[in-house]
Amino acid sequence: MEHLVELHDIYKIYGEGLESEVRALNGVNLIIDRGEFVAIVGSSGSGKSTMMNILGCLDQPTYGDYLLNGELASELDDRELSRIRNKEIGFIFQGFNLISELSALENVELPLVYGNWKYKREAAMEALERVSLAARAEHKPSEMSGGQQQRVAIARAIVTNPPIIMADEPTGNLDSKTSSDVMDLLKQFHGEGSTVILITHDNSIAEAADRVIKVLDGKIVSDVTKPAVQRKVGI
């Protein structure tokens, strides 16, 4: 398989001096191959959110190298990181992060606007159709349920066909039925070839992934690939 994500000896340190220093990430090494479905699991304060911020090019490590699709992302400036986020990663957040004044269709169009894409309206509508929400295209977030808002957020994440879908606690604000629907969508996109990185504190949600990485005190303490996946890739 082709390496899509590589973390080499990654540290993220907050504070100055030994007494106030906090090592949110403490020497992390990780490889994620193209086409994997990976869950990163940990409790609050474990370092999983810091790892997500670095993987998603939302933050830079204090030390270490991060290669994304062969590019040394850990040495890029803010403008270049913004370009990578728009091109390479589709984000799904727990809080949906929709703009309340915009319709569902306009929210989904946003990554295309930032990336100067052609045929924005057509692509956004197609993304809404993929999450079965085309009928709500002109509705604003306040006119939709939490599950519908999350599907709009998912449509926004996939509209540019990014190689990576990064989902940060995507079911945190949803009931069990809607959570199951969201996880089914992530499995569908994975089946279509996307690399899915799921960040969660919930072990039952993590079970949907083919590989589960557990983080504690800024370190990876467990990295388990399901036996069926191991047989498939010949591990």
N, C-alpha and C positions, 0 to 999 in steps of 0.2 A: 504493500500500500504506500501511497504518497503522503509524506508528512505535511500536514497543513499548519499545525501549531507546534512550536517548540519553545519550551521554557528551560533555560540553562542557568542554574544556580541563581535563582531570582530571590532578591531581598527587597522588602519594602519596610523602611524604618521611619518611625515618627518620633519626634523629640530629639533633643541633643543632650549628650552626656549619659553615662551609664545608668544613673538613677532614674531619669525621666524617659529613657529610650524604650520604645515599644516596637517589637519586631512583628508586624502584621503578617509578613511572609518571611520565612527564615530558611533560605536555601532550597527553594522549590525547583525540582526538575520534572518536566512533564512533556510527553509527546502525544499528540492527537492526530490520527491519520484522517485523510479525506474520507468522508462517508460514514464516520462513526456517529453513534448516539451515546453521548457521555453525560452522566450526572455527577456534579460536584456537590458533595453533601457535607454539612457541618452546622454546628449550633452557632448562635450569635456570638461573635467575637473569635470565631475559629480561624478566620482569614479567608473564607470562601468568597466574600463580597469583594475584598481587596484583589483576590485572584481574578474575579470576573472583570473588575475595572481594568486590570492590566491586559487580560485576554481581549477585552473589547476595545482596547486603545483609548479608554477613557482616562487612564492614568499611566504614569511611567514608573518603572521600578527604580529603587535607589541604586541597586547594583544588579548585574546580570544581563543576559541577552534574551530578547524575545523575538523569535522569527515567526512571521505570519506569511504563509504562502511564499516562503523563501526570502522575504524582505525583512531586514533588521528593523523592526518597528520600535525597538527600545531606544533608537537614536534619531527618531524623526521629530520634527518640530510640530507645533499645534496644527498648522495648516495641512501638513502632510498626513497627520493622524486623522484629521477630519475627512480628508479624501479617502483614506482607507476605510473608515467607519461607514462612509456612504456607499462604497463600492463592494466591500468584502463581508459586511456584517449586518444582519437584520436583528434588531433588538426587540424583545418583548419584556415588559416590566410588570411588576405586581400592581402598580398604581395606574396602569394603562397609558398615562402620559399623553392623553389626547388634548387637543386645543378646543376649549369649550365653544368658542365662537364659530368654529368651522364645522361643516357637515362631515359625515363619515367619508364621503368621497374625497373631500378636500384634505382631510387628515391623512388619508392613504397616499395622496399625491405628493405630500411634502418631501419625501426623499428624492422624488423625481425632479422637483423644482430645484432643490439644492444641487442636484447633479446635472442640471441642464439637459434632461432627457427630452426626446421627442415623444409625441403621442401619449402625453401624460394621462389625459382623461381616459383613454382606452385601456391603458395598462392598469390604472387604479380600479376601474370597473371590473376588469378581469380578475384582479386580486380579491375584490369583494365577492365575486362569484365563486371563487375557490373556497371561501369560508362560508358560503351560503348566506350572504348578507347583502346581495345586490338590491333587494327590495327596500333596504334601509339606507340607500346611498345618500339621500338628501336629508336624513335626520341628523340632528346634533347629538352629542354625547348625552345631554340631559334628557333626551327623548328615548334613550335606550337602556336596557337592563345592563347589569355588570357583565354578564356573559356576552352580550352583544358588543359592548365596548371592548372587551378583550379580543373578540374576533376582529373588530376593526383594527386594533393594535397589531394583531397577527397579520392581517392583510397588508398593513403598512410595512411590517418587517419583511415580507416576502415579495413586495412589489418590484424590487430591483433584481430579483433572482440572485441574492447573495449566496456565496458558497457556504457561509456559516449563519445559522440561526442561533442566537444566544437568548435564552429565556431565563430571566431572573425572577424566581418565585412566581411563575405565571398563573398559578392556581390559588395564591395566597388569599385573595379577596372573593373567592367564588365558592358556591355550594358544591357538594360532592358530584352531582349530575353534570353541572357545567364544567367542573374540573376534569371529569372524565372525557367530556367532549373536546376540551382544549388539548388534553394529552393525546387523544386520537388524531387530532390535526397534526401535532408534532410528529407522531409516528408515521402519518401519511407523507409528510414532507421528507422525513428521513428515508422512507421507502422510495421516494422519487429522486433520491441522490443527495439531499442536503446533509451537511454535517450539523448535528444538533448538539449544543452544549447547554445543559439544564443545570441551573443553580438552585438548590433547595435545602431546607432544613428537615424536610419530611421524607423519611426512609421509604414510605409506601409510594410516594410520587416517584422517587428515584428508581424504584423497581421497574419502571417502564423503559429505562435505558438499558443498553447492551453492556455498558461498562459503568461501574460505580466507583468514584474516587472520594475517599473520606479525608477531610482536612481537620486538623486539630492543632491549636497553638502555632499556626503559621506553617505547619508541615503536612505533607501527604503521609498519612499513617496506614492507608489501605488503598489498593488499586486492583479491583476485581472485574474480570471480563467473564460474562456468562459462558458456561461450557458449550452451548450450541453455537455461539459466535466464535469461540476458539476453534471448534471443528471446521467452521465455514472458512476461516482465514488460515487454517493450518498451523495454529499456534501449538 
